[in-house]
Amino acid sequence: MAAAKPMTLQERILQIDHIQARRFMKLNGDSIDIATQGIIRHLRACARMDVNPDASAVREIIDDALNGRRVFAETSNDLLAA
């Protein structure tokens, strides 16, 4: 079995939605850091739950990054702390 080729975040977003991939490419500064963190968290959550990433969630993460908002999903650790 051949090893999977490593994929960049840009390539992964392109697989989800080409429009959001173009929007992601235009980000810079703090907004790209915010979007990167949010999208990586979304991809990890989708992998954990064995579901496909949602294009509308990626769009929302990019919108929030453009507005300078960091959005974090609740995790099981957050629920235990409450």
C-alpha positions as CSV (number, residue, x, y, z in Angstrom):
1,M,0.0,0.0,0.0
2,A,1.4,3.4,-1.0
3,A,1.7,6.1,1.5
4,A,-0.6,9.1,1.2
5,K,1.0,12.2,-0.3
6,P,1.0,15.1,2.3
7,M,-1.5,17.8,1.4
8,T,-1.3,21.5,2.1
9,L,-4.2,23.2,3.8
10,Q,-4.9,25.2,0.6
11,E,-5.2,21.9,-1.4
12,R,-7.5,20.5,1.3
13,I,-9.8,23.5,1.2
14,L,-9.8,23.3,-2.6
15,Q,-11.2,19.8,-2.2
16,I,-14.0,21.1,0.0
17,D,-15.0,24.2,-2.0
18,H,-13.1,26.1,-4.7
19,I,-14.7,29.4,-3.9
20,Q,-13.6,29.2,-0.2
21,A,-10.1,28.2,-1.4
22,R,-9.8,31.4,-3.5
23,R,-11.1,33.5,-0.5
24,F,-8.5,31.7,1.8
25,M,-5.7,32.5,-0.6
26,K,-6.5,36.3,-0.4
27,L,-6.2,36.4,3.4
28,N,-3.1,37.9,5.0
29,G,-1.8,39.0,8.4
30,D,-3.8,38.0,11.5
31,S,-6.8,36.9,9.4
32,I,-4.9,34.0,7.8
33,D,-3.7,32.8,11.2
34,I,-7.3,32.9,12.6
35,A,-8.7,31.1,9.5
36,T,-5.9,28.5,9.5
37,Q,-6.5,27.6,13.2
38,G,-10.3,27.5,12.7
39,I,-10.2,25.4,9.6
40,I,-7.7,22.9,11.1
41,R,-9.9,22.5,14.1
42,H,-12.9,21.9,11.8
43,L,-11.0,19.3,9.8
44,R,-9.9,17.5,13.0
45,A,-13.4,17.5,14.4
46,C,-14.7,16.1,11.1
47,A,-12.1,13.4,11.1
48,R,-12.9,12.5,14.7
49,M,-16.6,12.2,13.9
50,D,-15.9,10.5,10.5
51,V,-18.0,13.1,8.5
52,N,-17.1,15.2,5.5
53,P,-16.0,18.8,6.1
54,D,-18.8,21.4,5.6
55,A,-18.2,24.1,3.0
56,S,-20.5,26.5,4.8
57,A,-18.5,26.0,8.0
58,V,-15.3,26.9,6.2
59,R,-17.0,30.0,4.7
60,E,-18.1,31.0,8.2
61,I,-14.6,30.5,9.6
62,I,-13.2,32.7,6.8
63,D,-15.9,35.4,7.3
64,D,-15.1,35.4,11.1
65,A,-11.4,35.7,10.4
66,L,-11.9,38.7,8.1
67,N,-13.8,40.3,11.0
68,G,-11.0,39.4,13.4
69,R,-13.1,36.9,15.4
70,R,-11.7,33.6,16.7
71,V,-14.4,31.0,16.9
72,F,-13.8,27.9,18.9
73,A,-16.1,24.9,18.9
74,E,-17.0,23.4,22.3
75,T,-14.9,20.3,23.1
76,S,-15.5,17.6,25.7
77,N,-12.9,19.3,27.9
78,D,-15.0,22.6,27.8
79,L,-18.1,20.7,28.9
80,L,-16.2,19.2,31.9
81,A,-15.0,22.6,33.0
82,A,-18.5,24.1,33.0
